[in-house]
Structure formats: structure tokens, C-alpha cells
Amino acid sequence: MRAFATIGKVVLYLSLATIAPAFALQEQKESKQEEKQQHAQPQQQQHSQQQNQQKQPTQQQGHNNHQAQQQSQKDQQHQQQAQQQNQKDQQHQQQAQQRSYNQQPAQHSQEQQRVQQAAWQEHRSQNWHSDHRDWQQRGGYNGYRIPEDRYNGYFGPNYAFVIYNQPYMVVGGFPRFQSGGYWFSVVDPWPNTWANNWYQTDDVYVVYENNGYYMYNRRHPHVGIAISVSM
């Protein structure tokens, strides 16, 4: 019995001697794995931070580019608005100058007044519808043409004037008056329904329509008198 007990103790000691180193080896392996994982985590975090830092400049650059484009568009809009306002101011200035010029009466001597009155009375029509001929009936307008920018700034329904206040002359028996820096010859008769002194009192304006120039009287807006232009 004692022999069996002694053998059992020997076997137990041998088993413990075998298990203990194996258990210690297993603990060493687990400890090394933990160290690797702990070492790998900071590296992964550092790599992730680096990627985020690389993305941030790109995102910031894209945001800056978008802001620059928006600012550029705003600057262009402001420039366009400033140009439009400048054009409006120039038009208003031209209109004011033209109105001021048209309101300043020209100085006519008594002889000039008599000649002017006689010329207008000579071109008065008793039957205007039969005596009147537009530029198409006259074979088309072949006279001087006012440049478009000049026309838009000095002529049309918004630029009325009184003929008597303008420089005036009679050429070849036809009345001729000046406005906006151009001379206008009246080649059409005027209706006898107009007042005898309409050229002294009525506002008239010059328009280009139907391939020719016509003078309109604001008191009689449906009657266009054919006129020709010269410098």
C-alpha cells in the first residue's frame, strides 16, 4: 500500500511539473498578443488621424474654391449693375440736355418770322389725304440716316420740341429746322385741320418708321409728315 501511495505521489509531481511550464508558456503567448494589439491600436489611430488630416485640406480647398466662385459671381453682378446704372444716368443726362436745348427759343428777327410764316402757309394742304405721300410712295428714303445710338438718345416720342424754338431756314421753298444736331426738311404738306401757328405752339417729335423719317404732332398723333435728314 505504501508503495502504491509513493508511486501516486511521483506521478502527481510529474504531472504538475509538465502542466506548469505549459501553462506559463500559454500565458507568455497571450501576454505577447495583448502587447501586439496594444501596439497596433496606436498605429491604427495614428494612421486614421493622418488620413483625416489629409482629407481636411482637400475639403477646405474645395470650400475655399466654392466661396471664391460665389464672390466672383457677385463681383460680376455688381459690375453689370454699375454699368447699367451708368447707362441709365447717361440717358437721363442726354434727355435733360435735349429738353433744355429744345426749351431754349431761337432768336428770330421779324424778317425771319415773316419768311417762316409764309413758307409754312405755302405748304398747308386743303386735302391732306390726297396730297400726302409717304416714303414708300416716294420711291423710298435715300437721305442721311441718323446713327442708332444718336437716334435713341435724341429722337422718338420721348424727345418732343417746338419747331419755332429751333434754328430755322427755308431751302428751295421748303421749311427746314434743326434738332439734335441735324437738319430736317419738311417734304410733305401739313393738314389744314392744324392751327395756323402750330409750329410755334405744338410739341412735335421725329421718328424713323416704315423705312423713312416722319414728324408727328402730339396734338394730332395719327398724322405723320414725311421729312428728310441732313447734317
Secondary structure as the mmCIF struct_conf table of DSSP 4:
data_model
#
loop_
_struct_conf.conf_type_id
_struct_conf.id
_struct_conf.beg_label_comp_id
_struct_conf.beg_label_asym_id
_struct_conf.beg_label_seq_id
_struct_conf.end_label_comp_id
_struct_conf.end_label_asym_id
_struct_conf.end_label_seq_id
HELX_RH_AL_P HELX_RH_AL_P1 ARG A 2 GLN A 103
BEND BEND1 GLN A 104 GLN A 104
HELX_LH_PP_P HELX_LH_PP_P1 PRO A 105 GLN A 107
HELX_RH_AL_P HELX_RH_AL_P2 GLN A 110 GLU A 122
TURN_TY1_P TURN_TY1_P1 HIS A 123 HIS A 123
STRN STRN1 ARG A 124 SER A 125
BEND BEND2 GLN A 126 ASN A 127
HELX_RH_AL_P HELX_RH_AL_P3 TRP A 128 ASP A 131
TURN_TY1_P TURN_TY1_P2 TRP A 135 GLY A 139
BEND BEND3 GLY A 143 GLY A 143
HELX_RH_AL_P HELX_RH_AL_P4 GLU A 148 TYR A 154
BEND BEND4 GLY A 156 GLY A 156
TURN_TY1_P TURN_TY1_P3 PRO A 157 ASN A 158
BEND BEND5 TYR A 159 TYR A 159
STRN STRN2 PHE A 161 PHE A 161
HELX_RH_3T_P HELX_RH_3T_P1 ILE A 163 ASN A 165
BEND BEND6 GLN A 166 GLN A 166
STRN STRN3 TYR A 168 VAL A 171
TURN_TY1_P TURN_TY1_P4 GLY A 172 GLY A 173
STRN STRN4 PHE A 174 SER A 179
TURN_TY1_P TURN_TY1_P5 GLY A 180 GLY A 181
STRN STRN5 TYR A 182 VAL A 186
BEND BEND7 ASP A 188 ASP A 188
STRN STRN6 TRP A 190 PRO A 191
TURN_TY1_P TURN_TY1_P6 ASN A 192 THR A 193
BEND BEND8 TRP A 194 TRP A 194
TURN_TY1_P TURN_TY1_P7 ASN A 196 ASN A 197
HELX_RH_AL_P HELX_RH_AL_P5 TRP A 198 THR A 201
STRN STRN7 VAL A 204 GLU A 209
TURN_TY1_P TURN_TY1_P8 ASN A 210 ASN A 211
STRN STRN8 GLY A 212 ASN A 217
TURN_TY1_P TURN_TY1_P9 ARG A 218 ARG A 219
STRN STRN9 HIS A 220 SER A 230
#
